[in-house]
């Protein structure tokens, strides 16, 4: 990378102008190359359609970004490389006419944030009223993927989503982790006159201590989503809602108090569900559903093959079988892809111990929220979404 040579004795403004001219020439080259890239992406999309292949291939995207970061010599940081190429990938999917993505709506939910972070603002989306409806939209072909909340860092697993992952037979093809900052919002933006606080049951639980302190004795009402809570608060002066700043802006509400969650490291994990099975990306998780005999040491025997290969279990959940009293199925998460040789070998042995073992998906691990660029990316995403909302409102 060579430095630009400037004539001697030029002013600072002239130097800036020369640099800007050079940047302008580079931008034109970048635009030309991006359009060439998208022409190729469009042709790939036509081939994928002909052979009924999935447009969205997260393992390939993750591998490409890792390779680019490895070859990056700076001064561009790897965080920015991921962010830039993430937008390129999202635009490529749009050009390839990827199917709509269903998510737990309405507009203004954190699940919409997760959907946009993963698929991009340009991707067509389908808001659904319930988690069940998200799965139904994917099952009946109205959506290629669904995005559902699966776990909160302070309140634990969202059981209905976990049950449906097993019951519907869809594969988990990705995950998104988002930091969650709750606001209390109302028509007036003041605490006076609030008779009921509305929110998703998880959000109400995440703000329990704050509500006990500031609104003791005030009724609390759980609804299907925080966006639905904001909609109800917009319809009644006595209601206040828990939700995001963007939800407040979309429904014409004012912030009573910000960052009211009890734990400020509060984050939520979301699953991307669909029909495809992503190839290994090099940094993956696998989710299993297992049923065991109710006998001493059964779980220990099941986990033995993984422990022998130094494969940790990063998460365990249990859910009632429903067909038998006090019997359970276990959901286990392991930090490898199902095609990883060690895990594949362990699964064979585990299957001999279990009454039933089903792989619910192997998927690339989400970007760590401690990444220094994550908060900035999320803020940029919020600005993009707010712009889209304003455009939608103006266009009717």
ROPA-973676 format. One record per residue (C-alpha): x, y, z; residue in three letters. Coordinates in Angstrom, 1 decimal. Layout:
% residues N
[[X, Y, Z], ALA]
...
END
This chain:
% residues 396
[[0.0, 0.0, 0.0], UNK]
[[1.8, 3.1, -1.2], UNK]
[[1.5, 6.6, 0.2], UNK]
[[0.2, 9.4, -2.0], UNK]
[[2.9, 11.9, -3.1], UNK]
[[1.8, 15.5, -2.9], UNK]
[[3.5, 18.7, -4.3], UNK]
[[5.6, 20.6, -1.9], UNK]
[[4.1, 23.7, -0.2], UNK]
[[0.4, 22.8, -0.5], UNK]
[[-2.0, 23.9, 2.2], UNK]
[[-3.7, 21.5, 4.6], UNK]
[[-7.1, 22.0, 2.8], UNK]
[[-5.5, 21.2, -0.5], UNK]
[[-4.0, 18.0, 1.0], UNK]
[[-7.4, 17.0, 2.3], UNK]
[[-8.9, 17.6, -1.1], UNK]
[[-6.3, 15.4, -2.8], UNK]
[[-6.9, 12.6, -0.3], UNK]
[[-10.7, 12.9, -0.9], UNK]
[[-10.2, 12.7, -4.6], UNK]
[[-8.2, 9.5, -4.1], UNK]
[[-10.9, 8.1, -1.9], UNK]
[[-13.5, 9.0, -4.5], UNK]
[[-11.6, 7.1, -7.2], UNK]
[[-11.3, 4.1, -4.8], UNK]
[[-15.0, 4.3, -4.0], UNK]
[[-15.8, 4.0, -7.8], UNK]
[[-13.6, 1.0, -8.1], UNK]
[[-15.3, -0.6, -5.0], UNK]
[[-18.7, 0.0, -6.4], UNK]
[[-17.8, -1.5, -9.7], UNK]
[[-16.3, -4.6, -8.0], UNK]
[[-19.3, -5.0, -5.7], UNK]
[[-21.7, -4.9, -8.7], UNK]
[[-19.6, -7.5, -10.4], UNK]
[[-19.7, -9.6, -7.3], UNK]
[[-23.5, -9.3, -7.1], UNK]
[[-23.9, -10.3, -10.8], UNK]
[[-22.1, -13.5, -9.9], UNK]
[[-24.2, -13.9, -6.8], UNK]
[[-27.4, -13.5, -8.8], UNK]
[[-26.2, -16.3, -11.2], UNK]
[[-25.4, -18.5, -8.2], UNK]
[[-28.9, -17.8, -6.9], UNK]
[[-30.4, -19.0, -10.3], UNK]
[[-28.4, -22.2, -10.1], UNK]
[[-29.4, -22.8, -6.5], UNK]
[[-33.0, -22.3, -7.5], UNK]
[[-32.6, -24.9, -10.3], UNK]
[[-31.2, -27.5, -8.0], UNK]
[[-33.4, -26.5, -5.0], UNK]
[[-30.4, -25.5, -2.9], UNK]
[[-30.7, -23.2, 0.1], UNK]
[[-29.8, -19.5, -0.6], UNK]
[[-28.6, -18.9, 3.0], UNK]
[[-25.4, -20.9, 3.7], UNK]
[[-24.1, -19.5, 7.1], UNK]
[[-21.1, -21.9, 7.3], UNK]
[[-19.7, -20.6, 4.0], UNK]
[[-20.2, -17.0, 5.1], UNK]
[[-18.5, -17.6, 8.5], UNK]
[[-15.5, -19.3, 6.7], UNK]
[[-15.1, -16.5, 4.2], UNK]
[[-15.1, -13.9, 6.9], UNK]
[[-12.6, -15.8, 9.0], UNK]
[[-10.3, -16.2, 6.0], UNK]
[[-10.6, -12.5, 5.2], UNK]
[[-9.8, -11.5, 8.8], UNK]
[[-6.8, -13.8, 8.8], UNK]
[[-5.4, -12.1, 5.6], UNK]
[[-6.3, -8.6, 6.7], UNK]
[[-3.2, -6.5, 7.2], UNK]
[[-5.0, -3.3, 8.5], UNK]
[[-5.5, -0.6, 9.4], UNK]
[[-9.0, -2.0, 9.0], UNK]
[[-9.9, -3.9, 12.2], UNK]
[[-11.3, -7.5, 12.0], UNK]
[[-14.5, -6.2, 13.7], UNK]
[[-15.1, -3.9, 10.7], UNK]
[[-14.3, -6.6, 8.2], UNK]
[[-17.0, -8.8, 9.8], UNK]
[[-19.5, -5.9, 9.7], UNK]
[[-18.8, -4.9, 6.1], UNK]
[[-18.9, -8.4, 4.7], UNK]
[[-22.0, -9.1, 6.8], UNK]
[[-23.8, -6.4, 4.8], UNK]
[[-22.4, -7.7, 1.5], UNK]
[[-23.7, -11.2, 2.4], UNK]
[[-27.1, -9.9, 3.3], UNK]
[[-27.3, -7.9, 0.1], UNK]
[[-26.3, -11.1, -1.9], UNK]
[[-29.1, -13.1, -0.3], UNK]
[[-31.6, -10.3, -1.2], UNK]
[[-30.4, -10.4, -4.8], UNK]
[[-30.7, -14.2, -4.9], UNK]
[[-34.4, -13.8, -3.9], UNK]
[[-34.1, -15.6, -0.6], UNK]
[[-37.5, -16.5, 1.0], UNK]
[[-39.0, -14.2, 3.6], UNK]
[[-37.9, -14.7, 7.3], UNK]
[[-40.6, -15.2, 9.9], UNK]
[[-40.0, -13.7, 13.4], UNK]
[[-41.9, -13.1, 16.6], UNK]
[[-43.5, -9.8, 16.0], UNK]
[[-45.0, -7.3, 15.7], UNK]
[[-42.6, -4.6, 14.7], UNK]
[[-40.4, -3.4, 17.6], UNK]
[[-39.6, -6.8, 19.2], UNK]
[[-36.1, -7.8, 20.2], UNK]
[[-36.6, -10.8, 17.9], UNK]
[[-37.0, -8.4, 15.0], UNK]
[[-33.6, -6.9, 16.1], UNK]
[[-32.1, -10.4, 16.0], UNK]
[[-33.7, -11.1, 12.6], UNK]
[[-32.3, -7.8, 11.1], UNK]
[[-28.9, -8.4, 12.6], UNK]
[[-28.7, -11.8, 11.0], UNK]
[[-30.5, -11.3, 7.7], UNK]
[[-30.3, -7.5, 7.1], UNK]
[[-32.7, -4.7, 6.6], UNK]
[[-33.3, -5.4, 2.9], UNK]
[[-34.5, -9.0, 3.5], UNK]
[[-38.3, -9.5, 3.3], UNK]
[[-39.7, -10.5, 6.7], UNK]
[[-42.9, -11.9, 8.1], UNK]
[[-43.9, -10.8, 11.6], UNK]
[[-45.9, -13.4, 13.5], UNK]
[[-48.0, -13.1, 16.7], UNK]
[[-46.7, -16.1, 18.5], UNK]
[[-43.7, -18.5, 18.5], UNK]
[[-46.0, -21.2, 17.3], UNK]
[[-46.9, -19.1, 14.3], UNK]
[[-43.2, -18.6, 13.4], UNK]
[[-42.8, -22.4, 13.2], UNK]
[[-46.0, -22.8, 11.2], UNK]
[[-44.9, -20.2, 8.6], UNK]
[[-41.7, -22.1, 8.0], UNK]
[[-43.4, -25.5, 8.0], UNK]
[[-46.0, -24.4, 5.4], UNK]
[[-43.4, -22.7, 3.1], UNK]
[[-44.4, -19.1, 3.6], UNK]
[[-41.0, -18.4, 5.1], UNK]
[[-37.6, -19.9, 4.5], UNK]
[[-36.4, -19.4, 8.1], UNK]
[[-37.8, -18.4, 11.4], UNK]
[[-36.2, -16.4, 14.3], UNK]
[[-37.3, -17.2, 17.8], UNK]
[[-36.0, -16.3, 21.3], UNK]
[[-34.6, -19.4, 23.0], UNK]
[[-32.8, -18.3, 26.2], UNK]
[[-32.2, -15.2, 28.3], UNK]
[[-29.0, -14.8, 30.4], UNK]
[[-31.0, -14.0, 33.6], UNK]
[[-34.3, -15.8, 33.2], UNK]
[[-33.2, -18.9, 31.4], UNK]
[[-34.9, -21.0, 28.7], UNK]
[[-38.0, -20.0, 26.8], UNK]
[[-39.6, -23.4, 27.1], UNK]
[[-42.2, -23.1, 24.3], UNK]
[[-39.6, -22.4, 21.7], UNK]
[[-37.5, -25.3, 22.9], UNK]
[[-40.5, -27.7, 22.8], UNK]
[[-41.3, -26.6, 19.2], UNK]
[[-37.7, -27.1, 18.0], UNK]
[[-38.2, -30.8, 18.9], UNK]
[[-41.8, -31.2, 18.0], UNK]
[[-41.7, -29.6, 14.5], UNK]
[[-38.6, -31.3, 13.3], UNK]
[[-37.0, -28.1, 11.9], UNK]
[[-33.2, -27.7, 12.1], UNK]
[[-31.4, -25.0, 13.9], UNK]
[[-29.2, -23.3, 11.3], UNK]
[[-27.9, -20.4, 13.3], UNK]
[[-28.0, -18.3, 16.5], UNK]
[[-27.9, -14.6, 17.4], UNK]
[[-27.0, -13.1, 20.8], UNK]
[[-28.2, -9.6, 21.5], UNK]
[[-27.8, -7.4, 24.6], UNK]
[[-31.2, -6.4, 26.0], UNK]
[[-31.8, -3.0, 27.5], UNK]
[[-35.4, -2.4, 28.7], UNK]
[[-37.3, 0.9, 28.9], UNK]
[[-40.5, 1.7, 30.6], UNK]
[[-42.7, 3.8, 28.2], UNK]
[[-46.1, 5.4, 28.3], UNK]
[[-48.2, 8.0, 26.5], UNK]
[[-47.2, 10.8, 28.8], UNK]
[[-43.6, 9.7, 29.6], UNK]
[[-44.3, 10.3, 33.4], UNK]
[[-44.8, 7.9, 36.2], UNK]
[[-48.1, 9.4, 37.3], UNK]
[[-51.3, 7.7, 36.3], UNK]
[[-49.7, 4.3, 35.5], UNK]
[[-52.2, 1.6, 36.5], UNK]
[[-50.7, -1.4, 34.8], UNK]
[[-47.3, -2.4, 33.5], UNK]
[[-47.4, -4.6, 30.4], UNK]
[[-44.6, -6.7, 28.9], UNK]
[[-43.6, -10.1, 27.8], UNK]
[[-43.3, -12.5, 30.8], UNK]
[[-39.5, -12.7, 30.5], UNK]
[[-39.2, -8.9, 30.4], UNK]
[[-41.4, -8.5, 33.5], UNK]
[[-39.3, -11.0, 35.3], UNK]
[[-36.1, -9.3, 34.2], UNK]
[[-37.3, -6.0, 35.6], UNK]
[[-38.9, -7.5, 38.8], UNK]
[[-36.8, -5.7, 41.4], UNK]
[[-36.9, -2.4, 39.6], UNK]
[[-40.7, -2.6, 39.4], UNK]
[[-41.0, -3.7, 43.0], UNK]
[[-39.1, -0.6, 44.0], UNK]
[[-40.6, 2.1, 41.8], UNK]
[[-44.1, 0.7, 41.1], UNK]
[[-45.1, -1.4, 44.2], UNK]
[[-48.6, -2.7, 44.1], UNK]
[[-49.1, -1.7, 40.4], UNK]
[[-50.7, -4.4, 38.3], UNK]
[[-48.4, -6.3, 35.9], UNK]
[[-49.8, -8.0, 32.8], UNK]
[[-47.9, -10.5, 30.6], UNK]
[[-48.5, -10.5, 26.8], UNK]
[[-47.0, -12.3, 23.8], UNK]
[[-44.3, -9.7, 23.1], UNK]
[[-42.9, -6.3, 24.3], UNK]
[[-44.1, -4.8, 21.0], UNK]
[[-47.6, -5.9, 21.7], UNK]
[[-47.2, -4.3, 25.2], UNK]
[[-46.2, -1.0, 23.5], UNK]
[[-49.2, -1.2, 21.2], UNK]
[[-51.5, -1.6, 24.2], UNK]
[[-49.8, 1.2, 26.1], UNK]
[[-50.4, 3.4, 23.0], UNK]
[[-54.1, 2.7, 23.3], UNK]
[[-54.5, 3.5, 27.0], UNK]
[[-53.1, 6.3, 29.1], UNK]
[[-53.2, 4.0, 32.2], UNK]
[[-50.9, 1.4, 30.7], UNK]
[[-47.1, 1.5, 30.6], UNK]
[[-45.0, -1.0, 28.6], UNK]
[[-41.6, -2.6, 28.8], UNK]
[[-39.7, -2.6, 25.6], UNK]
[[-37.0, -1.1, 23.4], UNK]
[[-36.5, 2.6, 22.5], UNK]
[[-37.3, 1.7, 18.9], UNK]
[[-40.7, 0.2, 20.0], UNK]
[[-41.4, 3.5, 21.8], UNK]
[[-40.7, 5.5, 18.7], UNK]
[[-42.7, 3.2, 16.5], UNK]
[[-45.8, 3.4, 18.7], UNK]
[[-45.6, 7.1, 19.6], UNK]
[[-44.7, 6.5, 23.3], UNK]
[[-42.4, 8.5, 25.6], UNK]
[[-39.7, 7.0, 27.8], UNK]
[[-40.5, 7.0, 31.5], UNK]
[[-37.2, 5.3, 32.6], UNK]
[[-34.4, 3.7, 30.6], UNK]
[[-32.3, 0.6, 31.3], UNK]
[[-34.6, -0.8, 34.0], UNK]
[[-33.5, -4.4, 33.8], UNK]
[[-32.2, -5.8, 37.1], UNK]
[[-29.1, -7.3, 35.6], UNK]
[[-27.2, -5.0, 33.2], UNK]
[[-25.3, -7.9, 31.5], UNK]
[[-28.8, -9.1, 30.3], UNK]
[[-28.7, -10.7, 26.9], UNK]
[[-31.0, -13.0, 24.9], UNK]
[[-30.1, -15.8, 22.5], UNK]
[[-32.2, -16.5, 19.4], UNK]
[[-32.3, -19.5, 17.2], UNK]
[[-32.6, -19.4, 13.4], UNK]
[[-34.8, -22.4, 12.4], UNK]
[[-35.3, -23.9, 8.9], UNK]
[[-34.9, -27.0, 6.9], UNK]
[[-31.3, -26.9, 5.9], UNK]
[[-28.3, -28.4, 7.8], UNK]
[[-25.3, -26.0, 7.6], UNK]
[[-21.9, -27.4, 6.8], UNK]
[[-19.1, -27.0, 9.5], UNK]
[[-17.9, -23.5, 9.8], UNK]
[[-15.0, -24.2, 12.2], UNK]
[[-16.8, -22.7, 15.3], UNK]
[[-20.1, -24.5, 15.8], UNK]
[[-22.6, -25.8, 18.3], UNK]
[[-24.8, -28.9, 18.2], UNK]
[[-28.1, -29.3, 20.0], UNK]
[[-29.3, -32.8, 20.9], UNK]
[[-32.6, -34.1, 22.3], UNK]
[[-32.2, -37.2, 24.4], UNK]
[[-34.6, -39.6, 26.2], UNK]
[[-33.2, -42.0, 28.8], UNK]
[[-34.3, -44.8, 31.1], UNK]
[[-35.1, -43.5, 34.6], UNK]
[[-32.2, -45.4, 36.2], UNK]
[[-29.3, -44.4, 38.5], UNK]
[[-26.3, -43.1, 36.5], UNK]
[[-28.2, -42.9, 33.1], UNK]
[[-27.2, -39.3, 32.4], UNK]
[[-23.6, -40.0, 33.6], UNK]
[[-23.3, -42.9, 31.1], UNK]
[[-24.8, -40.8, 28.3], UNK]
[[-22.2, -38.0, 28.8], UNK]
[[-19.3, -40.4, 29.3], UNK]
[[-18.3, -40.6, 25.5], UNK]
[[-18.2, -36.8, 25.2], UNK]
[[-16.1, -36.4, 28.4], UNK]
[[-13.7, -39.1, 27.2], UNK]
[[-13.1, -36.9, 24.1], UNK]
[[-12.8, -33.7, 26.1], UNK]
[[-16.1, -32.3, 24.6], UNK]
[[-17.8, -30.2, 27.2], UNK]
[[-21.6, -29.9, 27.6], UNK]
[[-22.3, -26.2, 27.5], UNK]
[[-26.0, -26.4, 28.3], UNK]
[[-28.6, -28.9, 29.7], UNK]
[[-32.4, -28.4, 29.8], UNK]
[[-35.1, -30.8, 30.8], UNK]
[[-38.7, -30.8, 29.6], UNK]
[[-41.6, -33.1, 30.5], UNK]
[[-42.3, -36.0, 28.1], UNK]
[[-46.0, -35.4, 28.5], UNK]
[[-46.7, -39.0, 27.7], UNK]
[[-45.5, -40.3, 31.1], UNK]
[[-45.7, -38.8, 34.6], UNK]
[[-42.4, -37.4, 36.0], UNK]
[[-40.4, -38.5, 32.9], UNK]
[[-38.3, -36.0, 31.0], UNK]
[[-36.3, -35.5, 27.8], UNK]
[[-33.0, -33.7, 27.9], UNK]
[[-31.7, -31.0, 25.6], UNK]
[[-27.9, -31.0, 25.4], UNK]
[[-25.7, -28.4, 23.7], UNK]
[[-22.1, -29.3, 22.8], UNK]
[[-19.5, -27.0, 21.2], UNK]
[[-18.8, -29.0, 18.0], UNK]
[[-20.4, -29.7, 14.7], UNK]
[[-22.2, -33.0, 14.2], UNK]
[[-19.6, -33.9, 11.5], UNK]
[[-16.7, -33.2, 13.7], UNK]
[[-15.0, -36.7, 13.9], UNK]
[[-14.8, -36.7, 17.8], UNK]
[[-18.4, -35.6, 18.2], UNK]
[[-19.6, -38.0, 15.5], UNK]
[[-17.9, -40.9, 17.3], UNK]
[[-19.3, -39.8, 20.7], UNK]
[[-22.8, -39.5, 19.3], UNK]
[[-22.6, -43.1, 18.0], UNK]
[[-21.8, -44.3, 21.5], UNK]
[[-24.3, -42.0, 23.2], UNK]
[[-27.0, -43.4, 20.9], UNK]
[[-26.4, -46.8, 22.3], UNK]
[[-27.1, -45.6, 25.8], UNK]
[[-30.1, -43.4, 25.1], UNK]
[[-33.7, -44.6, 24.3], UNK]
[[-33.8, -41.8, 21.7], UNK]
[[-31.2, -39.3, 20.5], UNK]
[[-32.1, -36.7, 17.9], UNK]
[[-29.7, -34.0, 16.5], UNK]
[[-31.7, -30.8, 16.3], UNK]
[[-29.1, -28.8, 14.5], UNK]
[[-25.4, -27.9, 14.1], UNK]
[[-24.9, -24.2, 13.6], UNK]
[[-22.2, -21.5, 13.7], UNK]
[[-21.6, -20.0, 17.1], UNK]
[[-22.9, -16.5, 17.4], UNK]
[[-20.6, -13.4, 17.6], UNK]
[[-19.5, -12.9, 21.1], UNK]
[[-21.4, -9.8, 22.6], UNK]
[[-18.2, -8.7, 24.3], UNK]
[[-16.7, -8.0, 20.8], UNK]
[[-15.8, -4.3, 20.9], UNK]
[[-17.7, -3.6, 17.6], UNK]
[[-20.9, -5.3, 18.6], UNK]
[[-22.6, -2.4, 20.4], UNK]
[[-21.8, 0.0, 17.5], UNK]
[[-23.1, -2.5, 15.0], UNK]
[[-26.3, -2.8, 16.9], UNK]
[[-26.7, 1.0, 17.2], UNK]
[[-26.2, 1.3, 13.4], UNK]
[[-28.8, -1.4, 12.9], UNK]
[[-31.3, 0.5, 15.1], UNK]
[[-30.7, 3.6, 13.0], UNK]
[[-31.3, 1.7, 9.8], UNK]
[[-34.5, 0.2, 11.1], UNK]
[[-35.8, 3.5, 12.4], UNK]
[[-35.2, 4.9, 8.9], UNK]
[[-37.1, 2.0, 7.4], UNK]
[[-40.0, 2.6, 9.8], UNK]
[[-40.2, 6.3, 9.0], UNK]
[[-40.2, 5.5, 5.3], UNK]
[[-43.0, 2.9, 5.8], UNK]
[[-45.1, 5.4, 7.8], UNK]
[[-44.6, 8.2, 5.2], UNK]
[[-45.5, 5.9, 2.4], UNK]
[[-48.6, 4.6, 4.2], UNK]
END
